[in-house]
Amino acid sequence: MNKSQTIRSAATDLLTRVDKSGGYSHLLVDQVIKRNNYSSKDARLFTEIVYGTLQRRMTLEYYLSSFITKKRKIDPWVKWLLLLSIYQFHYLSKVPDHAVIHEAVEIGKQKGHAGIAKFVNGILRNIQRNGLPSLETINDPIERISIETSHPLWLVKRWEEMYGMDITRDMCEENNRRKKMTVRIQPMRTNRRQLIERLESDGLEAVPSQVSPQGIIITEGNILHHPSFKEGIVTIQDESSMLVSEILNPKENMTVLDACSAPGGKTTHLAEKMLDKGVIYAHDLHAKKVKLVEQKAKQLGLQTIKAEPSDARKLQEKYDKEHFDRILVDAPCSGFGVVSSKPDIKYHREYEDVRNLAAIQLDILSHVAPLMKRNGRMVYSTCTVDKEENEEVIRQFLNHSPNFEVDEEFFEELPDFLRNSHGRTEFGLQIFPQDLQSDGFFITRLKWKNG
């Protein structure tokens, strides 16, 4: 079996494993690429097949169901082999159909037996002859969005009730597109103009972000292997994520709390905005994740970050009340804003997860808020688009904590194109994936009344 078949065989194994164990594909993809020492070309193909098949899973299952009777039981790996083959048929124009069929049959022989290979061959040749069924026959508009964009029906219904059909459809479609690549400079080691000029001299194309003065959007080329990473002058960060630290806006020599800090992207951004002067106490529940914060700070040469494992709901045992100038609560959440880069989330999460997380978020926020100084500011953020975790958490927090309020001045500090966004409410700003071609995020800033 040649190398390209090995890639598809590995993709079949990984997809089967993710389906069975619920592991995150983005971590497993990196492991497989490193273990097999794939070239950059092979790594791109492998990544495309895995992510593409996962992103389009429900659509592909809909297509496949027309060619397999419901009574026919097939092993999970055979199903995934067929799904990734249909993905290549329909979405990868550079891969010839006959090559897809030949390789799938060979994998069927290798992993199974001649009978499975014959079955796989029959299904794929039937699809090749007759084409895939039309989605036009799905009459219910919400069900059609669900199947067309591979989002669970309960989730599409929920979003439609929250935001209406147009925003929901745009969000689901955006979740299946490849996100733009954005990076953040370390401003004490370079400036944005210099790095853009350097990138362009190295064959990449880049433009400044309008969201953060440290942000750069890569419009052409692969920056992941650029030496600027090893030199600690740049780090990958989504634009929506950059906006969180911009809104908190810490100054030099402040005392700052990052209550849920791992893996450290926002923590290090805060330190850079402070020009590494002052102190940031960075906590996370798990010690392994705290090490990620420390590693990122070391890579970027930042000294102000003091990282330590701790439950955000127990920080009053560690710090006095009214101790911090700035507090960031980037709360654990359902992750429905990062589906484009972590497609597994939309299949593995259930409503019960949302409800449980909202309770934890409110608990964290209520516990941490008294640690803020009277003239301080606190940002609450999540990488989700669910109102129960966002607006409703803030609504309940304000009802239970009458001494706090939304600091409405932060709306005026937003970039012009976000200031009057359709995601703006009295409780904060909901950024949808389609707004910036970035992660979906909720961000708000809180203060003491008369503070």
MIDOSE-476464 format. One record per residue (C-alpha): residue in one letter; x, y, z. Coordinates in steps of 0.1 Angstrom, whole numbers, padded with zeros to 4 digits, always signed. Last residue first. Layout:
<atoms>
AXYZ...
</atoms>
This chain:
<atoms>
G-0166+0526+0410N-0200+0542+0413K-0215+0507+0409W-0186+0483+0410K-0175+0473+0375L-0182+0447+0348R-0169+0442+0312T-0185+0419+0287I-0174+0394+0261F-0191+0366+0243F-0171+0348+0216G-0176+0329+0183D-0142+0321+0168S-0131+0339+0137Q-0144+0349+0103L-0149+0383+0119D-0187+0385+0121Q-0194+0350+0107P-0182+0332+0138F-0207+0353+0159I-0194+0379+0184Q-0218+0384+0213L-0212+0417+0230G-0224+0425+0266F-0253+0425+0289E-0274+0454+0275T-0271+0436+0241R-0247+0438+0212G-0247+0408+0188H-0263+0428+0160S-0231+0449+0160N-0233+0486+0167R-0198+0490+0181L-0183+0461+0162F-0175+0478+0129D-0162+0509+0148P-0137+0489+0168L-0148+0487+0205E-0140+0513+0230E-0175+0528+0229F-0189+0494+0240F-0164+0493+0269E-0180+0524+0284E-0211+0504+0293D-0194+0490+0324V-0220+0464+0332E-0231+0467+0368F-0221+0455+0403N-0234+0463+0438P-0266+0445+0431S-0249+0411+0431H-0276+0384+0428N-0296+0401+0401L-0263+0412+0384F-0250+0377+0384Q-0283+0363+0371R-0283+0387+0341I-0246+0380+0335V-0251+0343+0334E-0282+0348+0312E-0263+0369+0287N-0235+0343+0283E-0239+0307+0293E-0277+0306+0288K-0273+0328+0256D-0252+0301+0239V-0227+0315+0214T-0196+0300+0230C-0159+0310+0235T-0166+0326+0268S-0158+0360+0284Y-0163+0379+0317V-0141+0410+0320M-0135+0427+0354R-0126+0463+0360G-0112+0481+0391N-0121+0513+0408R-0135+0495+0438K-0108+0469+0437M-0118+0434+0424L-0117+0404+0447P-0155+0407+0454A-0160+0395+0417V-0143+0362+0420H-0169+0342+0439S-0199+0354+0419L-0181+0349+0386I-0170+0314+0395D-0205+0304+0407L-0222+0319+0376Q-0198+0300+0353I-0203+0267+0372A-0241+0270+0369A-0238+0279+0332L-0216+0249+0327N-0242+0225+0341R-0270+0239+0319V-0248+0238+0288D-0237+0203+0295E-0273+0191+0299Y-0281+0206+0265E-0257+0181+0249R-0221+0183+0237H-0205+0154+0218Y-0216+0161+0182K-0211+0199+0181I-0178+0196+0200D-0161+0172+0175P-0158+0200+0150K-0129+0216+0169S-0115+0243+0145S-0148+0254+0130V-0167+0245+0162V-0149+0272+0182G-0180+0293+0192F-0199+0263+0206G-0172+0258+0232S-0195+0245+0259C-0179+0268+0285P-0150+0271+0310A-0149+0308+0319D-0125+0335+0307V-0129+0353+0340L-0104+0382+0338I-0098+0405+0367R-0082+0439+0368D-0070+0462+0396F-0070+0433+0420H-0072+0431+0459E-0107+0442+0467K-0112+0412+0489D-0081+0395+0502Y-0066+0366+0482K-0061+0328+0487E-0093+0317+0504Q-0113+0340+0482L-0098+0321+0453K-0119+0290+0460R-0143+0291+0431A-0114+0297+0407D-0101+0263+0417S-0063+0266+0419P-0032+0255+0400E-0005+0282+0401A+0009+0306+0375K+0027+0338+0385I+0030+0358+0353T+0052+0390+0354Q+0083+0375+0338L+0074+0372+0301G+0101+0360+0276L+0076+0349+0250Q+0086+0312+0252K+0087+0314+0290A+0052+0328+0292K+0039+0300+0268Q+0056+0274+0289E+0042+0287+0322V+0007+0288+0308L+0010+0253+0295K+0023+0242+0329V-0010+0255+0344K-0028+0231+0321K-0010+0201+0337A-0018+0215+0372H-0055+0214+0365L-0080+0239+0380D-0064+0270+0364H-0048+0301+0379A-0028+0330+0366Y-0018+0357+0391I-0005+0386+0369V+0020+0410+0383G+0033+0444+0374K+0055+0453+0345D+0057+0429+0315L+0048+0457+0291M+0014+0457+0307K-0001+0449+0272E+0024+0421+0269A+0014+0406+0303L-0023+0407+0292H-0015+0390+0260T+0004+0364+0279T-0027+0356+0300K-0049+0357+0270G-0030+0329+0252G-0023+0310+0284P-0036+0275+0280A-0050+0279+0306S-0060+0310+0325C-0092+0305+0344A-0090+0331+0371D-0066+0356+0354L-0060+0380+0382V-0042+0413+0377T-0021+0436+0399M-0012+0467+0379N+0023+0479+0373E+0017+0488+0337K-0019+0490+0325P-0046+0464+0319N-0071+0468+0291L-0098+0443+0299I-0113+0452+0265E-0080+0446+0247S-0075+0414+0266V-0108+0400+0254L-0104+0413+0218M-0074+0391+0213S-0097+0360+0217S-0120+0373+0190E-0089+0378+0167D-0077+0342+0172Q-0043+0337+0186I-0011+0322+0173T+0021+0336+0190V+0048+0359+0177I+0082+0372+0189G+0093+0341+0207E+0123+0335+0184K+0110+0299+0178F+0077+0314+0166S+0094+0341+0144P+0113+0313+0126H+0082+0306+0103H+0070+0270+0103L+0034+0279+0113I+0033+0309+0090N+0019+0291+0060G+0012+0314+0030E-0013+0340+0020T-0037+0362+0040I-0021+0360+0074I-0039+0384+0097I-0018+0403+0122G-0028+0414+0157Q-0008+0435+0181P-0029+0467+0176S-0059+0445+0182V-0093+0442+0164Q-0085+0460+0132S-0058+0433+0124P-0029+0444+0103V-0023+0427+0069A-0002+0397+0059E+0012+0380+0028L+0039+0354+0030G+0070+0350+0008D+0098+0356+0033S+0100+0393+0024E+0063+0395+0032L+0068+0380+0066R+0096+0404+0074E+0076+0434+0063I+0047+0422+0084L+0071+0417+0113Q+0085+0452+0110R+0050+0469+0108R+0037+0450+0138N+0065+0459+0162T+0092+0436+0176R+0106+0422+0208M+0087+0442+0235P+0055+0441+0213Q+0053+0403+0213I+0032+0400+0181R-0002+0383+0178V-0011+0359+0151T-0041+0353+0129M-0049+0325+0105K-0083+0327+0087K-0108+0300+0097R-0116+0272+0072R-0153+0271+0065N-0177+0246+0081N-0185+0268+0111E-0193+0296+0087E-0222+0276+0073C-0237+0270+0108M-0233+0306+0117D-0249+0319+0085R-0278+0296+0090T-0283+0306+0126I-0280+0343+0119D-0306+0340+0091M-0330+0318+0110G-0335+0337+0142Y-0311+0344+0171M-0322+0326+0202E-0350+0303+0188E-0329+0296+0157W-0299+0288+0180R-0319+0262+0199K-0334+0246+0169V-0300+0244+0153L-0286+0228+0184W-0314+0202+0188L-0310+0193+0151P-0273+0184+0155H-0251+0205+0131S-0239+0189+0099T-0243+0220+0076E-0267+0206+0050I-0283+0181+0075S-0290+0207+0103I-0299+0235+0079R-0324+0211+0062E-0338+0201+0096I-0344+0238+0104P-0360+0245+0070D-0384+0215+0071N-0388+0203+0035I-0357+0181+0030T-0361+0171-0007E-0337+0198-0018L-0308+0179-0001S-0303+0160-0034P-0291+0124-0033L-0255+0117-0044G-0246+0105-0079N-0259+0074-0096R-0228+0059-0112Q-0202+0071-0087I-0225+0064-0058N-0230+0028-0070R-0193+0025-0075L-0187+0035-0039I-0213+0011-0024G-0201-0019-0045N-0164-0013-0038V-0170-0010-0001F-0190-0043-0001K-0163-0061-0022A-0136-0049+0002I-0157-0061+0031G-0161-0095+0016A-0124-0097+0008H-0113-0092+0044G-0110-0066+0071K-0083-0040+0078Q-0061-0048+0048K-0089-0058+0024G-0110-0028+0032I-0080-0005+0030E-0074-0018-0005V-0110-0012-0014A-0108+0024-0001E-0077+0030-0021H-0092+0018-0054I-0124+0038-0048V-0106+0070-0040A-0083+0066-0070H-0113+0060-0093D-0130+0091-0081P-0100+0113-0089V-0087+0135-0060K-0083+0172-0071S-0120+0180-0067L-0120+0173-0029Y-0156+0180-0016H-0179+0155-0032F-0159+0124-0040Q-0133+0131-0012Y-0161+0134+0014I-0177+0102+0000S-0144+0084+0007L-0143+0098+0042L-0178+0085+0048L-0171+0051+0034L-0140+0046+0055W-0159+0059+0085K-0187+0034+0080V-0161+0006+0076W-0144+0016+0108P-0177+0016+0127D-0185-0020+0116I-0215-0024+0094K-0250-0036+0102R-0274-0037+0072K-0310-0034+0084K-0312+0003+0076T-0304-0005+0040I-0272+0012+0026F-0271+0034-0005S-0295+0062+0005S-0280+0062+0040L-0246+0072+0026Y-0258+0107+0016Y-0274+0114+0049E-0243+0101+0067L-0221+0124+0046T-0243+0154+0055M-0241+0144+0092R-0204+0140+0091R-0195+0172+0073Q-0172+0187+0099L-0158+0153+0108T-0151+0143+0072G-0135+0177+0065Y-0114+0176+0097V-0101+0141+0090I-0097+0144+0052E-0082+0179+0053T-0057+0170+0081F-0045+0139+0062L-0041+0159+0030R-0023+0188+0048A+0000+0164+0066D+0008+0146+0033K+0019+0179+0017S+0039+0190+0048S+0057+0157+0048Y+0044+0131+0073N+0066+0120+0101N+0043+0091+0109R+0043+0098+0147K+0044+0135+0142I+0013+0135+0119V-0005+0110+0140Q+0000+0131+0172D-0010+0163+0155V-0042+0147+0143L-0049+0133+0178L-0048+0167+0194H-0071+0184+0168S-0094+0154+0169Y-0104+0157+0205G-0111+0123+0221G-0148+0112+0223S-0137+0075+0228K-0157+0057+0200D-0162+0085+0174V-0127+0099+0180R-0112+0064+0176T-0131+0056+0144L-0120+0090+0130L-0084+0083+0139D-0084+0048+0124T-0100+0059+0091A-0076+0088+0089A-0046+0064+0094S-0059+0043+0065R-0064+0073+0044I-0028+0085+0050T-0015+0049+0044Q-0033+0050+0011S-0014+0081+0001K+0019+0065+0011N+0015+0034-0010M+0000+0000+0000
</atoms>
